[in-house]
Amino acid sequence: MADVGQQSEAYFRERYGIDQAAAAALLGVAMSRGGDRAELFFEHREGSNITFEQQAVKSASRSITQGVGIRVLQGEAIGYAFTEDLSRGAMRRAADTAARIASRGDSVPPVDVLHYESASHYEPAASTVGVPAAEKVELIRRADAAARRFDPCIARVDVNFIDELKHVMIVTSDGRIAGDVQPLVRFNVSCLSEREGNRQTARWGGGGRMGMAYFDSHTPEALAEEAARQSVVLQSAIDAPAGAFPVVLAAGDSGILLHEAIGHGLEADFNRKKTSNYTDQVGNVVASELCTVVDDGTVRDSRGSINIDDEGNLPGYNVLIEDGVLRGYIQDTLSTRHFAVAPTGNGRRQSFKHYPMPRMTNTYMLAGESAPEDIIRSVDRGIYCVAFNGGQVNISNGDFVFSVTEGYMIEGGRVSAPIRNVNLIGNGPDVLRKVTAVGSDFKLSDGRWTCGKDGQSVPVGVGVPTTLISGMTVGGTAIG
């Protein structure tokens, strides 16, 4: 059986007549004015989106996008052009436009392209894109009914079913042709609870690079009940205190704090440009010795996983911080050339309209040895954070602000009252140095996170075990 890359190559050959000879000719145009490297990124994406509000389908759509992005590199200069028209003439014009970045004036012929085998971390055939809309709506209705059954105070339920199937093929001037077929599904539930005029909203969901089998282990009822539970909990929440407190991060979703506050600072382009607080820190202690952080594009069926990156390199299990010591960065082609290191498989882009950058895949902290219940028991008065709604981070210094959507007080070593209006304020490197306990209960968040950078969005995974931070600033509305 053909590997996933060969499946993708066959797709573009049979659908658009783009074979190895056609790709090599197009690379020849891209390299006709010189340049150090050229690459072609072909994409065909089919997706659907069903929105369900107030017990009725509000909208249902299907979309198809296709095109090729052509990049030429000369040093750190980038020539980039794209076209949605996959005719030979349109692609040659795009290639010539990208080629104009080169100034050497000498033609550099590309070598013959050869197939480069992709990995297999998910099954392309698992896509839900071809599933009839009626079957998807039935799952949505099950979620709606389960949320409304959960508690009489649930006044509104909104559900969203989003999926896509993407074929990509990457051809490079150093002789590599690789591809991938990427399924992706995401199921979102939003619940509004209302009691005596007090309205509280919570959102939950999940997904990954899988098909309808996802709903065997993550039923629509379970996803909806979790959203409903969080919105009901907020009805009895007290205002969060303000001040400095020990903070316990729950396993799983809390990994978004790690992703934003630390992960982006480890992307190599920021360090190549010397705008990250981790610049020139490889080999130095940057965190507690309890912290080992990895970026892993190989997790089975995970939202952030890939079989090949968008520059034609295999994804990897990349150790970024080991026992508190910075070991390396998240790399793309430009950065590997600058740092003289091997690719890490992290060159990613939103679509053929965008050039690749160093981007995270699944970023998480490895499990430690502490029992989660012992970590909570060790805190006399602090904050327990379970779910987040993202935040803002300054890459240059690591300062961040995060909104906690589900949090609790810890009093006398016990989780007590739920709290609301919670913001965590801190500094990424400082927080990692203040990690004093790491649980044995590592969990990868369910597939619901999307990462934005420089106007591009890509799907990612996050995760942590239960983690104790000895002190963080909590922005609340009550006197601490």
Secondary structure as UniProt FT lines:
FT   HELIX           4..16
FT   HELIX           20..30
FT   TURN            31..33
FT   STRAND          37..53
FT   TURN            54..55
FT   STRAND          56..74
FT   TURN            75..76
FT   STRAND          77..83
FT   HELIX           88..99
FT   TURN            100..101
FT   STRAND          114..115
FT   HELIX           124..126
FT   TURN            129..130
FT   HELIX           133..150
FT   TURN            152..153
FT   STRAND          154..172
FT   TURN            173..175
FT   STRAND          176..195
FT   TURN            196..197
FT   STRAND          198..208
FT   TURN            212..213
FT   HELIX           214..217
FT   HELIX           220..233
FT   HELIX           234..236
FT   STRAND          238..239
FT   STRAND          241..249
FT   TURN            251..254
FT   HELIX           255..258
FT   HELIX           259..263
FT   HELIX           264..266
FT   HELIX           268..272
FT   TURN            273..274
FT   TURN            277..280
FT   TURN            282..283
FT   TURN            289..290
FT   STRAND          293..296
FT   TURN            297..298
FT   TURN            300..301
FT   TURN            303..304
FT   TURN            310..311
FT   STRAND          317..322
FT   TURN            323..324
FT   STRAND          325..326
FT   HELIX           333..339
FT   STRAND          347..348
FT   TURN            352..353
FT   STRAND          357..358
FT   STRAND          362..365
FT   HELIX           372..377
FT   STRAND          381..393
FT   TURN            395..397
FT   STRAND          399..411
FT   TURN            412..413
FT   STRAND          414..420
FT   STRAND          422..427
FT   HELIX           428..433
FT   STRAND          435..439
FT   STRAND          443..444
FT   STRAND          449..453
FT   TURN            454..455
FT   STRAND          456..464
FT   STRAND          467..475
FT   STRAND          478..479
//
